[in-house]
Amino acid sequence: MNERVPHAPLIVDVAGTEMTAADSRRLADPRVGGVIHFARNWRDRAQMSALNAEIKALRPDVLICVDHEGGRVQRFRTDGFTRLPSMRKLGEAWLRDPLRATQAAMACGHVLGSELRAVGVDFSFAPVLDLDYGESSVIGDRSFQRDPRVVAMLARSLMHGLLQAGMANCGKHFPGHGFVKADSHVAIPVDRRSLKAILADDARPYDWLQGTLAAVMPAHVIYPKVDARPAGFSSKWLKQILRSRLGFDGAIFSDDLSMEAARWIDGRQLGYTDAALAALEAGCDLALLCNQSIGDGLPLDELLDGFAEAERSGRWTPDAAGEARRRSLLPRGDALGWDALTRSQGYRQALARVAEETEAAAVS
């Protein structure tokens, strides 16, 4: 294995349900700090556990991630995994009974984190803190509600449930993706509101939760009254506003750099290496490049080669503080195996609470 560097900022994926030689070679690169799984990487619990054990045997320090929020964004749905409600369902529950809704949100976080950890996943990119304006198809029912106060309260409860499972959290998509209609997977959303308007509304949960959030993922959205660059490539948003003004000191992830809007900077589309470097320079600690291991995997190889060259040439300097923030996201405590988990009182109580809320939502 290559000698370790002080900073492993790249999050990549693996091609399928088992490790290939190419996957192993890429994960051995010291600049790779994480793996993100998708539905294609899942067959069942035994397979996922074996895949993650093989990853950890190669790189014990790597952060194994997944987008697993509940509702329509839930990568693992079979072989015992609980079908978690969308965050909108929890927002609707708040209107019926705020206290019960916060209990349900905590239970969802506990179940989500516990089940993932039982199969060897370290971290989920959750919760969504975007506000629901009723306009964004890509956010939609992934949002708790329109009211930032309710979003903050339910998110805090869900994050507490994750903490019970020993899992960190990630608020997204800073400073807010819910106002714009365009889907940043396929287009470049533009939010023309003022900084004052955004800070007073969409970004409020980040202010209120700054001592609780472990990580933040910025939006691939341009806010031209603040900066011509998308938030994930903007030092104004990440360093001046998120870090300095709002006081956030956790990890910052880029959103997926393979997305259509991800690499448009200053009127041109950058390659993957240049985009990742730009994200880190703007203030991100970690850069994600997803779904590029499929096929020949050349984009991933080019990214790794590009970072090696950038380090040799001095274009990129590893950041020990960024590495410390990455490592802070690794799980706390030992995970329960699936059988032990299903016998544990805390999990069973949380599962019952989730079931109760799902039934209440169905009849309301």
N, C-alpha and C positions, 0 to 999 in steps of 0.2 A: 504494500500500500504506500501511496505517496506520503511524504512528511506533512503533518498537519500545519495549516496556516491559522493565524489568529481569528479568522472570520470565514464562515461558510455560508454565504448569503443566498445561494441558489436553491430553489425548490423545483424539483422536476417530477416526472411521473415514470411509471414502468408500464410495459406494453400490455401485459395480460394477467392471468391468474397465477402464474409462476414466474420466477426470476429467469431471465435469459442471460447468456454470457455478456451481451451488450448492456443489459441493465446493471449487472454486477460491475462491469468496467466503469460505467458512468458514476455509480454510487461510490466507487473507490476514490473518485476525484475529491480532493480535500476542500474544494470550493462548494461542493454540494452539501447543504445543511438540512435538507428535508425532502420527503417524498409525499406527493399528493395522490390519493386513490380516487378512482371513479367507479361507476357501476360496472364497467367492463372488467375491473379487477376483482369482482366479487362473484363467487359461486356459492359458497356456503361458509359457515363459521369455521369449520375445520381447515378449509383451504385458506381463508383469510388469516387465521392464526398462524398457519405454517408459513405463508408468504411474509408476514411481518416478523416472524422469528428469524427467517433467513436474512431479511434486511438488517435486523439488529445484530445478528451474528457477524455481518460484514462491517456494520457501522453502528456501534452501540449508542453513539451520541446523536444519530440522525433523528429528526422530528417527523413522525409519520402522521400525515394530515388527511383530512377529508372535508368536503362540503356536505354537512349533515345537519340541516337546520330543523327538519320536520316539515310536514306538508309536502309540497311538490319537489322540494330540494332535500331528498333523503336518499343517499346512494345505496344503503343496505336495507332491504325491505322483507326479506324472507328468512327462513330457518331460525325463527324465534325472535327476530328483531321487532320491536314494537313500532307500529305505525303511529308516529307522533302527529298531533294536529298542527295545522299551519299556525303561524304567529297571529294571524288575523283572528282565529278562533279564540285565542287568549284575550285579544283586545275586545272582542264581543263579550266574553265572559266578564270582563271588567265592568261593563255597563250593567250587568245583572247583579254582580256582587264583587266589589274590588278586592276584599280580603281573600275570598275564595279563588279569585283569578290569580293573585300573587302566589298562593299555595300551589295552584295548578302549574304555574310557570316554573316554580322551584322544582316540582316533581318532574316536569318535562326535562329540565336540565339534568337532574339526577339520573333519570333513565337514559337519556341521550349519552351522557358521559360514561356511565357505568357499562352500558352495552358495548360502546366502542372500545373502551379500555379492555374489556373482557376478551376481545379478539385482537388486541395488540395495537390499536390505533391510539396515538398520543393526544390528538388535538383536532378540534373541529372549528371551522370558520363560522362561528355563531356567537352572538345573535345579530340579526339585521336591526339596525337602528334608524333606518330610513323611515320617513313619515309617509303615510298613505294618503295621497291627494286624489286617488281614484283615477289617475291618468296613466301611470306607468305599468305597462304589461310585464316588464321584466321584474319589477318589485312586487306590485300587486299584493296578494295575500301573504307574502313573506314579511310584510310589515305588521307590527302590532296594531297600530292605530294612527290617526292623524295628529292627536294631541301629544306633543313631545314629553309632557309630564307623565302621561300614561306609558309611553314608550320607555322612558327611563325607569319607572317603577317596575314594570314587567321584565325588562331586560335585567335589572339588578337581581330580581328573584330568580330568573333563569340562570344567571351567572353564579348565584349562590348554589344552585343545584349542581352545576358543573363542578364547582369547588368541592362539594361533598363527594363527588366521584374522583377527585384528584386531578381534574382537568382545567386548564386555563381557558380563556375566552378571547374572542376577537369581534369587536364592534365594527360594523361596516354599513354603508360605504361613505366615509367621511368626505366632505361635510354634509352630504345628503344627495341621494340619487332619486328620491321619490317624486320630485317636482317635475322632472323632464319626462317626456313621452318616449323619446328614442331609446332603443336598446343598445347599450354600449358594446354588446357582443358583435353587432353588425353595423353600427353607425357611430357617429360622434355626437353625443348629446351636448347641448349648450344651454346653460341656465343663466339667464341675463339679469337675475336679481342682484341687488347690491349686497356688499359684505354685511352691512348692518342688518338687512332682512334675513340673511342666511344664519347669522350668529344668533339672532333673536328667536329663531324657530328651528330649522332643521339641525343645526349644530348644537342645540342646547343639551341633548342627551350626552354628548361627549364632554361638555363642561361639567354637568352634574355627576357623571360617572368616572371622571378622570382618575380618581383614586381607586377605582374598582376594575377598570379595564386593564387587561393584560396586554392586549394587542389591538391594533386598528388597521383596517384596510381602506385606503382612499378610493374614491370613485374615479372611473374613467369618464369624467365629465369636465367640460370647460366652463369656467365661470368668468367671462371676459371682463367683468367690472372689477375683478380681483387680479387675474393673471390670464394671459393668453394660452398658457399651457394647461393640460388636464391636471386635476388636483394631485394625482399620483406622481407627476413630474414637476411639481411646483414647490420650490423651496419656500415661497410665501405661505402656501397652505400648510406645509408639513413642518417647517422649522419656525417660521414667525408666528403662525396662528396656532397650530396644534400643539407644538412643543412649548413655545414661549408664552403665548397668550392664554392658552387653556391649561397649561401645566402638565401635559401628558408625558410620561417618562417610560412607557412600555415600548414594545416592539411595533414597528410599522412594516406591513407587507405591501408590496405592490399587488394590484389585481393582476389577473392573467395577462401576460404580455402577448399572447397569441390572439387576443380579441382585436376586432377591427379598429376600435378607437384607441387601443393601447399604445400604439407606436407613432401616432400623429403628433409631432412636436414641431412647433415653429413652422407650420405649413408643409411639412414633408413627413413621409413615413420612414422611420428608422428600421434597421435590421434588429434582430433579437439582442445581439450583444450590445449595440449602442443604446437600445431602449433600456436594457437592464442597468447599464452603467449610468444612464441619465436618471433612472429611478433612485438608485443608491445615492447619487450626487445630490439629488433634491431632498433627501432625508429618509428614504426607505432603508430599513435594515436588511430586508429580504426581498428577493425578486422571484416571482412565479412564472414559469413557462410550462403550460399545460398541453397535454394531448399531442406532444411532438415525438414520443417514443414509438408511436405506431408506424409501421412500415420500416423504412431504412433508418429512421431516427437521426437523419443528418442535421436537422435544426438544433437538436440537443448537443450533438458533437461539435457543431460550429460554435455554440454558446460556450461550451467548456473550453474549447481551444481559444476562443476570443478572450475569455477571462484570464487564461494563463498568459496570453500575450500582453493583455492590459496590465497585469501585475508586473511582468518582466520590464515593460516599458515605462512603468511608473504612472500610467494613465489611471490605474485603480490601486488604491492602498487599502489593505485589510484593516478593518475597524474593530478593535478589541471590545469597545462598548457595544457595538452592534451584535457581536458574537455573544456577549454576556446576556443581552436581551433575548437572543434566540434561545439560548440554553435555559433561560428562566421559564420558557414555555413547556419544557419537558414535564411529564406528569409527576405529581407528588405522591409518594407512597406506592406500595405494591398494589397491582390490580387483582381483583378477584377473578378466578376462572369462572366460566359460564355456570357450571353446576353450583359452585359456592355462591355466586351472585344470586341465582334464582332462589336460594334458600335464605338469603340475608334479609333481615327484617326491614332495614331502611329501603332497600330496593323494592320489596314487595309492597310496602306502604306507598311508595312513590308511584308504582305501577297502578295500584288501585286508584290513586288520586287522578292519574291521567285517564283511566277508564271512566271514572265518574264524570270528568269534565267532557270527555268525548260524547258520552251518553246525553249529558245535559245540553250540549250544543246541538245534538241531533233532534231533540224534541222542542227546542226553543223557537 
